[in-house]
Amino acid sequence: MPKMSMNEVTTFRWSFIEDVIAFSKAGLDGIGVWRNKIAEFGEERAVELLQEYDLSVSSLSWAGGFTGTNGYSYREMVDDARDAIRLAGDMRAACLVLISGGRNGHTVNHSRRLLCEALAELGDFAAEHQVELALQPSREELCGHWSFLSSIDHVMDILDACDHPYVGMAFDTFHLAGEADIVSRIGAILPYVNTVQLSDSGSAPRTLTDRVMLGDGRLPLVGIIDAFERGGYDGFFDVGIWSDRLWKSNYDRVIDRCRLRFDRLLLDAAGQKTPQAIPSK
C-alpha cells in the first residue's frame, strides 16, 4: 500500500515532540523531519523519541546552499550537509532533501560545478551512512534565491553529470506539477525519485505559502499518484503544506483532513469512488 507521511512544515507552530506524538496517534506511516525543529529539541533526544514511537522518517529537510546564497561559504555548507547526513543516518531517514542554492552572481557553469563537486563528496559520504540524497528543484519565480534548478530537466542534467547511485531527486508537486506533460514524464524519471512531496495549489501561486489542502487546488495529483504507483514507486508520499491559512488552524483537524484527502486521491487513482464525505473544515 502507498505510504503517507506528514512533513513537519504542515504543523508549523507545533514542536518536534508535539508532531511525533500527534502523527503517531493519527496512525501515519512516517514523518518528514524539519531540521530547525530538531535543533530546538536536541538530535540525540529526537532519535530516541522516534524509536520510542516507532515512527519512520520519510525525509530530513534540508541541507544545501552550496553557491553561497545564504551568506555561508561552500565549505561551511558542505560540512553542514555532512552533519545532516549523519543525523539522517541515525534516524534511518529514507532521504535527505538538498537545495542547490541560487546562482548568487555566479555563471550558470560555475554554479553547476559547485553543485556537482558538493554532490560527488556528499554522495560518497551518504553511501557510508546508507542515506539517499534528494535534490529538489524549485519554482524560479518564487525561489531563485534558494535554487538555480527550476525544472526536471535542470535536475536530470545535474544527476547525469554527477552519476552517483546515492544522489537522486525530490519530486515536489508544488514546484513541478505545472510543467508540460508532467504525468507522462514520471515513468522516465521515477528511478531517480527518492521522495514525493505532496501539496496542492491554484494555477498561479504568488508565494511559497500559497499551497492548499490536497484536492482543493488545480494540480493533477490523481494522475501523478497513479503514475508513480503504476511505475512501482515504493517510497513515501510526504504531505507538506506551506500555508499561512492552514498554519493558523487546528492541526489535529488538518492531519485528519490530510489523511482523508490522501485516501480519496488513492481511490480516485484506482478508478474508484470515495466511500465517505470529506469534511470541508
Short mmCIF file of the C-alpha atoms (twelve columns), coordinates in Angstrom:
data_MODEL
# 
_entry.id   MODEL 
# 
loop_
_atom_site.group_PDB 
_atom_site.id 
_atom_site.type_symbol 
_atom_site.label_atom_id 
_atom_site.label_alt_id 
_atom_site.label_comp_id 
_atom_site.label_asym_id 
_atom_site.label_seq_id 
_atom_site.Cartn_x 
_atom_site.Cartn_y 
_atom_site.Cartn_z 
_atom_site.pdbx_PDB_model_num 
ATOM 1   C CA . MET A 1   0.000   0.000  0.000   1 
ATOM 2   C CA . PRO A 2   1.165   3.559  -0.644  1 
ATOM 3   C CA . LYS A 3   2.828   5.101  2.394   1 
ATOM 4   C CA . MET A 4   1.765   8.539  3.607   1 
ATOM 5   C CA . SER A 5   3.965   10.657 5.811   1 
ATOM 6   C CA . MET A 6   3.363   14.121 7.194   1 
ATOM 7   C CA . ASN A 7   6.029   16.764 6.860   1 
ATOM 8   C CA . GLU A 8   6.557   18.876 9.956   1 
ATOM 9   C CA . VAL A 9   6.210   22.050 7.918   1 
ATOM 10  C CA . THR A 10  2.460   21.303 7.741   1 
ATOM 11  C CA . THR A 11  2.194   21.723 11.517  1 
ATOM 12  C CA . PHE A 12  4.427   24.768 11.523  1 
ATOM 13  C CA . ARG A 13  3.603   26.055 15.036  1 
ATOM 14  C CA . TRP A 14  3.998   22.688 16.782  1 
ATOM 15  C CA . SER A 15  7.241   21.474 18.350  1 
ATOM 16  C CA . PHE A 16  9.015   18.282 17.336  1 
ATOM 17  C CA . ILE A 17  7.619   16.312 20.267  1 
ATOM 18  C CA . GLU A 18  4.086   17.513 19.523  1 
ATOM 19  C CA . ASP A 19  4.481   16.406 15.912  1 
ATOM 20  C CA . VAL A 20  5.791   12.951 16.783  1 
ATOM 21  C CA . ILE A 21  3.062   12.255 19.325  1 
ATOM 22  C CA . ALA A 22  0.252   13.532 17.076  1 
ATOM 23  C CA . PHE A 23  1.495   11.819 13.899  1 
ATOM 24  C CA . SER A 24  1.904   8.520  15.738  1 
ATOM 25  C CA . LYS A 25  -1.557  8.821  17.319  1 
ATOM 26  C CA . ALA A 26  -3.047  9.507  13.881  1 
ATOM 27  C CA . GLY A 27  -1.542  6.257  12.565  1 
ATOM 28  C CA . LEU A 28  0.615   7.896  9.919   1 
ATOM 29  C CA . ASP A 29  3.257   5.762  8.219   1 
ATOM 30  C CA . GLY A 30  6.037   8.315  8.664   1 
ATOM 31  C CA . ILE A 31  7.210   11.827 9.452   1 
ATOM 32  C CA . GLY A 32  9.110   14.294 7.305   1 
ATOM 33  C CA . VAL A 33  11.502  15.874 9.805   1 
ATOM 34  C CA . TRP A 34  12.420  19.570 9.698   1 
ATOM 35  C CA . ARG A 35  15.923  20.352 10.949  1 
ATOM 36  C CA . ASN A 36  15.032  23.573 12.758  1 
ATOM 37  C CA . LYS A 37  12.608  21.689 14.991  1 
ATOM 38  C CA . ILE A 38  15.291  19.123 15.747  1 
ATOM 39  C CA . ALA A 39  17.740  21.892 16.651  1 
ATOM 40  C CA . GLU A 40  15.353  23.142 19.318  1 
ATOM 41  C CA . PHE A 41  14.675  19.651 20.695  1 
ATOM 42  C CA . GLY A 42  18.118  18.021 20.501  1 
ATOM 43  C CA . GLU A 43  19.337  15.443 17.988  1 
ATOM 44  C CA . GLU A 44  20.001  12.533 20.367  1 
ATOM 45  C CA . ARG A 45  16.664  13.025 22.115  1 
ATOM 46  C CA . ALA A 46  14.951  13.212 18.726  1 
ATOM 47  C CA . VAL A 47  16.385  9.890  17.569  1 
ATOM 48  C CA . GLU A 48  15.329  8.259  20.830  1 
ATOM 49  C CA . LEU A 49  11.801  9.702  20.593  1 
ATOM 50  C CA . LEU A 50  11.334  8.446  17.034  1 
ATOM 51  C CA . GLN A 51  12.425  4.973  18.130  1 
ATOM 52  C CA . GLU A 52  10.110  5.101  21.149  1 
ATOM 53  C CA . TYR A 53  7.107   5.907  18.943  1 
ATOM 54  C CA . ASP A 54  8.260   3.592  16.140  1 
ATOM 55  C CA . LEU A 55  7.781   6.347  13.564  1 
ATOM 56  C CA . SER A 56  9.645   6.070  10.255  1 
ATOM 57  C CA . VAL A 57  11.385  9.146  8.864   1 
ATOM 58  C CA . SER A 58  10.388  9.704  5.256   1 
ATOM 59  C CA . SER A 59  12.810  12.599 4.750   1 
ATOM 60  C CA . LEU A 60  15.014  15.089 6.553   1 
ATOM 61  C CA . SER A 61  14.847  18.692 5.314   1 
ATOM 62  C CA . TRP A 62  17.033  20.294 4.341   1 
ATOM 63  C CA . ALA A 63  20.722  20.900 3.575   1 
ATOM 64  C CA . GLY A 64  22.476  22.751 0.764   1 
ATOM 65  C CA . GLY A 65  23.026  26.306 -0.368  1 
ATOM 66  C CA . PHE A 66  26.391  25.416 -1.888  1 
ATOM 67  C CA . THR A 67  26.556  28.551 -4.030  1 
ATOM 68  C CA . GLY A 68  26.766  30.872 -1.029  1 
ATOM 69  C CA . THR A 69  23.312  32.428 -1.377  1 
ATOM 70  C CA . ASN A 70  22.692  32.417 2.373   1 
ATOM 71  C CA . GLY A 71  25.986  34.067 3.274   1 
ATOM 72  C CA . TYR A 72  27.889  30.917 4.176   1 
ATOM 73  C CA . SER A 73  30.846  29.549 2.254   1 
ATOM 74  C CA . TYR A 74  30.837  26.477 0.060   1 
ATOM 75  C CA . ARG A 75  32.889  24.549 2.632   1 
ATOM 76  C CA . GLU A 76  30.625  25.534 5.500   1 
ATOM 77  C CA . MET A 77  27.541  24.306 3.673   1 
ATOM 78  C CA . VAL A 78  29.164  21.034 2.596   1 
ATOM 79  C CA . ASP A 79  30.186  20.411 6.210   1 
ATOM 80  C CA . ASP A 80  26.656  21.267 7.338   1 
ATOM 81  C CA . ALA A 81  25.290  18.759 4.814   1 
ATOM 82  C CA . ARG A 82  27.649  16.112 6.171   1 
ATOM 83  C CA . ASP A 83  26.209  16.763 9.644   1 
ATOM 84  C CA . ALA A 84  22.707  16.399 8.210   1 
ATOM 85  C CA . ILE A 85  23.666  13.099 6.572   1 
ATOM 86  C CA . ARG A 86  24.944  11.771 9.906   1 
ATOM 87  C CA . LEU A 87  21.668  12.757 11.548  1 
ATOM 88  C CA . ALA A 88  19.615  11.239 8.727   1 
ATOM 89  C CA . GLY A 89  21.582  8.018  9.120   1 
ATOM 90  C CA . ASP A 90  20.962  7.941  12.874  1 
ATOM 91  C CA . MET A 91  17.246  8.468  12.201  1 
ATOM 92  C CA . ARG A 92  17.254  5.871  9.427   1 
ATOM 93  C CA . ALA A 93  15.678  8.504  7.217   1 
ATOM 94  C CA . ALA A 94  14.714  7.431  3.727   1 
ATOM 95  C CA . CYS A 95  16.430  10.508 2.285   1 
ATOM 96  C CA . LEU A 96  17.929  13.930 2.924   1 
ATOM 97  C CA . VAL A 97  16.482  16.751 0.821   1 
ATOM 98  C CA . LEU A 98  19.084  19.065 -0.750  1 
ATOM 99  C CA . ILE A 99  18.685  22.579 -2.155  1 
ATOM 100 C CA . SER A 100 21.349  23.813 -4.572  1 
ATOM 101 C CA . GLY A 101 21.347  27.498 -3.649  1 
ATOM 102 C CA . GLY A 102 20.722  30.338 -6.097  1 
ATOM 103 C CA . ARG A 103 23.232  31.494 -8.688  1 
ATOM 104 C CA . ASN A 104 24.436  34.246 -6.341  1 
ATOM 105 C CA . GLY A 105 26.191  36.154 -9.120  1 
ATOM 106 C CA . HIS A 106 27.976  33.066 -10.471 1 
ATOM 107 C CA . THR A 107 27.768  31.968 -14.062 1 
ATOM 108 C CA . VAL A 108 25.498  29.003 -14.695 1 
ATOM 109 C CA . ASN A 109 28.514  26.799 -15.418 1 
ATOM 110 C CA . HIS A 110 30.257  27.774 -12.185 1 
ATOM 111 C CA . SER A 111 27.069  27.175 -10.186 1 
ATOM 112 C CA . ARG A 112 26.820  23.719 -11.750 1 
ATOM 113 C CA . ARG A 113 30.455  22.953 -10.945 1 
ATOM 114 C CA . LEU A 114 29.983  23.924 -7.289  1 
ATOM 115 C CA . LEU A 115 26.886  21.743 -7.007  1 
ATOM 116 C CA . CYS A 116 28.429  18.747 -8.771  1 
ATOM 117 C CA . GLU A 117 31.551  18.933 -6.600  1 
ATOM 118 C CA . ALA A 118 29.379  19.008 -3.486  1 
ATOM 119 C CA . LEU A 119 27.257  16.086 -4.666  1 
ATOM 120 C CA . ALA A 120 30.309  13.972 -5.501  1 
ATOM 121 C CA . GLU A 121 31.677  14.358 -1.969  1 
ATOM 122 C CA . LEU A 122 28.315  14.085 -0.242  1 
ATOM 123 C CA . GLY A 123 27.208  11.115 -2.339  1 
ATOM 124 C CA . ASP A 124 30.151  9.048  -1.120  1 
ATOM 125 C CA . PHE A 125 29.524  10.153 2.471   1 
ATOM 126 C CA . ALA A 126 25.802  9.373  2.137   1 
ATOM 127 C CA . ALA A 127 26.641  5.886  0.876   1 
ATOM 128 C CA . GLU A 128 28.657  5.259  4.046   1 
ATOM 129 C CA . HIS A 129 25.602  6.181  6.131   1 
ATOM 130 C CA . GLN A 130 23.051  4.492  3.831   1 
ATOM 131 C CA . VAL A 131 21.167  7.751  3.181   1 
ATOM 132 C CA . GLU A 132 19.724  8.687  -0.203  1 
ATOM 133 C CA . LEU A 133 20.107  12.315 -1.275  1 
ATOM 134 C CA . ALA A 134 17.162  14.042 -2.956  1 
ATOM 135 C CA . LEU A 135 17.924  17.196 -4.947  1 
ATOM 136 C CA . GLN A 136 14.861  19.442 -5.097  1 
ATOM 137 C CA . PRO A 137 14.154  21.911 -7.910  1 
ATOM 138 C CA . SER A 138 12.079  24.988 -7.081  1 
ATOM 139 C CA . ARG A 139 9.782   27.385 -8.909  1 
ATOM 140 C CA . GLU A 140 12.036  30.012 -10.493 1 
ATOM 141 C CA . GLU A 141 9.629   32.881 -9.910  1 
ATOM 142 C CA . LEU A 142 9.428   32.148 -6.166  1 
ATOM 143 C CA . CYS A 143 12.708  30.501 -5.231  1 
ATOM 144 C CA . GLY A 144 15.513  31.952 -7.334  1 
ATOM 145 C CA . HIS A 145 17.470  32.734 -4.171  1 
ATOM 146 C CA . TRP A 146 17.078  29.143 -2.972  1 
ATOM 147 C CA . SER A 147 17.853  27.173 -6.115  1 
ATOM 148 C CA . PHE A 148 19.089  27.726 -9.649  1 
ATOM 149 C CA . LEU A 149 17.372  24.442 -10.579 1 
ATOM 150 C CA . SER A 150 13.804  25.159 -11.623 1 
ATOM 151 C CA . SER A 151 12.762  22.174 -13.715 1 
ATOM 152 C CA . ILE A 152 13.053  18.416 -14.062 1 
ATOM 153 C CA . ASP A 153 15.439  18.886 -16.984 1 
ATOM 154 C CA . HIS A 154 17.726  21.050 -14.829 1 
ATOM 155 C CA . VAL A 155 17.872  18.350 -12.142 1 
ATOM 156 C CA . MET A 156 18.346  15.498 -14.611 1 
ATOM 157 C CA . ASP A 157 21.235  17.400 -16.204 1 
ATOM 158 C CA . ILE A 158 22.942  17.547 -12.787 1 
ATOM 159 C CA . LEU A 159 22.167  13.913 -11.988 1 
ATOM 160 C CA . ASP A 160 23.599  12.797 -15.333 1 
ATOM 161 C CA . ALA A 161 26.761  14.812 -14.694 1 
ATOM 162 C CA . CYS A 162 27.073  13.584 -11.131 1 
ATOM 163 C CA . ASP A 163 26.148  9.961  -11.895 1 
ATOM 164 C CA . HIS A 164 26.126  8.783  -8.275  1 
ATOM 165 C CA . PRO A 165 23.857  5.944  -7.077  1 
ATOM 166 C CA . TYR A 166 23.036  7.762  -3.831  1 
ATOM 167 C CA . VAL A 167 22.051  11.046 -5.483  1 
ATOM 168 C CA . GLY A 168 18.512  11.411 -6.821  1 
ATOM 169 C CA . MET A 169 15.724  13.948 -6.799  1 
ATOM 170 C CA . ALA A 170 12.806  15.128 -4.694  1 
ATOM 171 C CA . PHE A 171 9.577   15.399 -6.684  1 
ATOM 172 C CA . ASP A 172 7.601   18.254 -5.128  1 
ATOM 173 C CA . THR A 173 4.187   18.676 -6.745  1 
ATOM 174 C CA . PHE A 174 4.052   22.393 -5.914  1 
ATOM 175 C CA . HIS A 175 7.296   23.077 -7.751  1 
ATOM 176 C CA . LEU A 176 6.952   20.610 -10.645 1 
ATOM 177 C CA . ALA A 177 3.292   19.865 -11.388 1 
ATOM 178 C CA . GLY A 178 2.996   22.921 -13.633 1 
ATOM 179 C CA . GLU A 179 5.461   21.520 -16.161 1 
ATOM 180 C CA . ALA A 180 4.091   20.403 -19.507 1 
ATOM 181 C CA . ASP A 181 3.249   16.671 -19.770 1 
ATOM 182 C CA . ILE A 182 4.333   16.150 -16.170 1 
ATOM 183 C CA . VAL A 183 2.296   12.975 -15.640 1 
ATOM 184 C CA . SER A 184 3.622   11.303 -18.782 1 
ATOM 185 C CA . ARG A 185 7.223   12.093 -17.751 1 
ATOM 186 C CA . ILE A 186 7.047   10.352 -14.391 1 
ATOM 187 C CA . GLY A 187 7.778   6.884  -15.773 1 
ATOM 188 C CA . ALA A 188 11.124  8.044  -17.175 1 
ATOM 189 C CA . ILE A 189 12.294  9.909  -14.063 1 
ATOM 190 C CA . LEU A 190 10.887  7.506  -11.470 1 
ATOM 191 C CA . PRO A 191 14.176  5.579  -10.973 1 
ATOM 192 C CA . TYR A 192 15.766  8.846  -9.808  1 
ATOM 193 C CA . VAL A 193 12.991  9.927  -7.416  1 
ATOM 194 C CA . ASN A 194 13.791  9.384  -3.728  1 
ATOM 195 C CA . THR A 195 10.748  11.161 -2.280  1 
ATOM 196 C CA . VAL A 196 7.425   12.551 -3.486  1 
ATOM 197 C CA . GLN A 197 6.251   15.688 -1.685  1 
ATOM 198 C CA . LEU A 198 2.530   16.360 -1.941  1 
ATOM 199 C CA . SER A 199 0.626   19.628 -1.699  1 
ATOM 200 C CA . ASP A 200 -1.883  21.425 -3.879  1 
ATOM 201 C CA . SER A 201 -2.146  24.983 -5.193  1 
ATOM 202 C CA . GLY A 202 -4.017  27.210 -7.576  1 
ATOM 203 C CA . SER A 203 -2.852  27.977 -11.085 1 
ATOM 204 C CA . ALA A 204 -0.648  30.965 -10.228 1 
ATOM 205 C CA . PRO A 205 0.663   30.944 -6.648  1 
ATOM 206 C CA . ARG A 206 2.204   34.236 -5.589  1 
ATOM 207 C CA . THR A 207 4.243   32.995 -2.616  1 
ATOM 208 C CA . LEU A 208 5.678   29.775 -1.228  1 
ATOM 209 C CA . THR A 209 2.831   29.670 1.287   1 
ATOM 210 C CA . ASP A 210 0.089   29.731 -1.368  1 
ATOM 211 C CA . ARG A 211 -0.369  25.983 -1.037  1 
ATOM 212 C CA . VAL A 212 -3.709  24.448 -0.130  1 
ATOM 213 C CA . MET A 213 -5.190  21.229 1.184   1 
ATOM 214 C CA . LEU A 214 -4.895  18.206 -1.102  1 
ATOM 215 C CA . GLY A 215 -7.713  18.294 -3.639  1 
ATOM 216 C CA . ASP A 216 -8.574  21.967 -3.108  1 
ATOM 217 C CA . GLY A 217 -6.282  23.221 -5.875  1 
ATOM 218 C CA . ARG A 218 -5.666  22.561 -9.546  1 
ATOM 219 C CA . LEU A 219 -2.634  20.285 -9.572  1 
ATOM 220 C CA . PRO A 220 -3.087  16.872 -11.265 1 
ATOM 221 C CA . LEU A 221 -2.470  14.936 -8.049  1 
ATOM 222 C CA . VAL A 222 -4.544  11.919 -9.038  1 
ATOM 223 C CA . GLY A 223 -2.617  11.455 -12.267 1 
ATOM 224 C CA . ILE A 224 0.710   11.985 -10.500 1 
ATOM 225 C CA . ILE A 225 -0.027  9.424  -7.781  1 
ATOM 226 C CA . ASP A 226 -1.344  6.958  -10.359 1 
ATOM 227 C CA . ALA A 227 1.799   7.337  -12.494 1 
ATOM 228 C CA . PHE A 228 4.078   6.708  -9.526  1 
ATOM 229 C CA . GLU A 229 2.012   3.729  -8.403  1 
ATOM 230 C CA . ARG A 230 1.960   2.191  -11.877 1 
ATOM 231 C CA . GLY A 231 5.702   2.688  -12.126 1 
ATOM 232 C CA . GLY A 232 6.318   0.746  -8.933  1 
ATOM 233 C CA . TYR A 233 7.290   3.611  -6.651  1 
ATOM 234 C CA . ASP A 234 7.633   2.214  -3.117  1 
ATOM 235 C CA . GLY A 235 8.718   5.327  -1.227  1 
ATOM 236 C CA . PHE A 236 6.730   7.763  0.866   1 
ATOM 237 C CA . PHE A 237 4.213   10.328 -0.278  1 
ATOM 238 C CA . ASP A 238 5.162   13.143 2.090   1 
ATOM 239 C CA . VAL A 239 2.378   15.685 2.658   1 
ATOM 240 C CA . GLY A 240 3.946   19.092 3.223   1 
ATOM 241 C CA . ILE A 241 1.583   22.062 3.015   1 
ATOM 242 C CA . TRP A 242 3.110   25.521 3.350   1 
ATOM 243 C CA . SER A 243 0.002   27.572 4.003   1 
ATOM 244 C CA . ASP A 244 -0.473  30.713 6.069   1 
ATOM 245 C CA . ARG A 245 -4.151  29.850 6.421   1 
ATOM 246 C CA . LEU A 246 -3.694  26.227 7.493   1 
ATOM 247 C CA . TRP A 247 -0.887  27.170 9.872   1 
ATOM 248 C CA . LYS A 248 -3.425  29.204 11.857  1 
ATOM 249 C CA . SER A 249 -5.971  26.373 12.087  1 
ATOM 250 C CA . ASN A 250 -6.452  23.318 14.311  1 
ATOM 251 C CA . TYR A 251 -3.622  20.919 13.492  1 
ATOM 252 C CA . ASP A 252 -5.391  17.757 14.657  1 
ATOM 253 C CA . ARG A 253 -8.121  18.528 12.134  1 
ATOM 254 C CA . VAL A 254 -5.544  19.318 9.464   1 
ATOM 255 C CA . ILE A 255 -3.927  15.916 9.985   1 
ATOM 256 C CA . ASP A 256 -7.285  14.132 9.781   1 
ATOM 257 C CA . ARG A 257 -8.228  16.006 6.614   1 
ATOM 258 C CA . CYS A 258 -4.870  15.222 5.009   1 
ATOM 259 C CA . ARG A 259 -5.343  11.521 5.699   1 
ATOM 260 C CA . LEU A 260 -8.865  11.533 4.280   1 
ATOM 261 C CA . ARG A 261 -7.853  13.531 1.226   1 
ATOM 262 C CA . PHE A 262 -4.865  11.267 0.570   1 
ATOM 263 C CA . ASP A 263 -7.096  8.183  0.812   1 
ATOM 264 C CA . ARG A 264 -9.521  9.764  -1.644  1 
ATOM 265 C CA . LEU A 265 -6.713  10.539 -4.082  1 
ATOM 266 C CA . LEU A 266 -5.650  6.892  -3.916  1 
ATOM 267 C CA . LEU A 267 -9.196  5.730  -4.611  1 
ATOM 268 C CA . ASP A 268 -9.563  8.151  -7.496  1 
ATOM 269 C CA . ALA A 269 -6.224  6.998  -8.895  1 
ATOM 270 C CA . ALA A 270 -7.516  3.431  -8.747  1 
ATOM 271 C CA . GLY A 271 -10.698 4.495  -10.576 1 
ATOM 272 C CA . GLN A 272 -12.927 4.044  -7.533  1 
ATOM 273 C CA . LYS A 273 -15.370 6.320  -5.757  1 
ATOM 274 C CA . THR A 274 -14.697 7.570  -2.273  1 
ATOM 275 C CA . PRO A 275 -16.988 5.840  0.263   1 
ATOM 276 C CA . GLN A 276 -17.302 8.787  2.629   1 
ATOM 277 C CA . ALA A 277 -17.775 12.522 2.556   1 
ATOM 278 C CA . ILE A 278 -14.697 14.659 3.109   1 
ATOM 279 C CA . PRO A 279 -15.105 17.480 5.628   1 
ATOM 280 C CA . SER A 280 -14.511 20.956 4.225   1 
ATOM 281 C CA . LYS A 281 -13.257 22.387 7.530   1 
# 
